[in-house]
């Protein structure tokens, strides 16, 4: 069960859910190829035991973004906006829809081509909460707007 599902209020339903974009794997994949090449080179040398270090680093380099993406949750419900990041150190933001003043989406050329961006959620206190590398940021913003409109209509 996910963080969002565990923390739903009575009568609360999830309208939209997203996570971090797969682009967080790109740099670790490049580093992983280099580490794999080092491990293979070490296996072909007389010092085969040296292949263990790049192999261990390869696992770590791939595991970190996997866990980062796996445990990142962004959700819009009929009552709140929920964001949860982190594995060992958790950061969660829960903002009632009527406390959301604005959501800004920043998206460069790569984000436009591959569907990721940065969202900045500003609550009534005026403090902006910035979240980078979000998959489908415009859909997230639209879900907040639709949920806010539906809540205001009631």
C-alpha positions, -999 to 999 in steps of 0.1 A, spaced: 0 0 0 14 34 -10 18 65 12 -11 82 -5 -34 52 -1 -25 49 36 -32 86 43 -65 91 25 -92 108 47 -127 94 49 -145 101 16 -113 111 -1 -106 97 -36 -75 100 -58 -81 120 -90 -46 120 -104 -13 103 -95 22 106 -109 58 101 -100 93 112 -110 101 109 -147 123 81 -160 150 107 -170 165 103 -135 180 70 -149 199 86 -178 230 98 -159 232 66 -137 229 45 -169 259 63 -185 279 59 -153 268 23 -151 281 15 -186 315 30 -177 315 9 -145 306 -22 -164 334 -16 -188 358 -12 -159 345 -45 -143 350 -63 -176 385 -49 -181 394 -60 -145 380 -95 -152 403 -98 -183 434 -86 -163 455 -107 -139 438 -88 -110 403 -102 -114 394 -93 -78 394 -56 -88 362 -63 -107 343 -64 -75 345 -27 -67 330 -15 -100 303 -42 -98 293 -30 -63 293 6 -74 272 -3 -105 245 -18 -82 245 13 -60 244 37 -90 214 20 -104 196 13 -71 196 49 -59 175 64 -87 153 33 -87 145 37 -50 141 75 -55 115 70 -82 98 40 -65 92 60 -33 82 93 -49 44 100 -50 25 130 -63 -13 128 -60 -43 151 -63 -74 140 -44 -109 156 -42 -96 173 -9 -58 177 -10 -26 178 -29 -2 151 -15 35 148 -22 59 123 -7 96 119 -15 124 99 1 133 64 13 154 69 44 146 106 49 110 113 40 96 147 30 59 150 27 37 179 17 0 178 22 -20 209 12 -57 213 13 -71 223 -21 -86 256 -7 -50 265 6 -34 262 -29 -28 297 -43 -10 286 -74 9 259 -93 37 269 -117 51 245 -142 86 251 -155 96 230 -185 126 232 -208 130 218 -243 139 183 -230 109 184 -207 86 193 -236 100 165 -257 99 138 -230 71 149 -207 87 161 -175 91 193 -157 93 212 -124 63 222 -104 62 249 -78 32 247 -54 25 279 -36 1 277 -6 -17 306 12 13 311 34 33 322 3 60 296 7 68 279 -26 74 241 -26 96 232 -56 96 196 -71 118 188 -100 117 160 -126 80 154 -123 64 132 -149 33 149 -166 36 182 -148 8 200 -168 -16 171 -162 -8 174 -124 -16 211 -125 -48 205 -145 -59 179 -120 -54 204 -91 -74 230 -111 -102 205 -118 -104 194 -82 -103 230 -69 -132 239 -93 -152 209 -83 -147 217 -46 -156 254 -52 -188 244 -70 -200 224 -40 
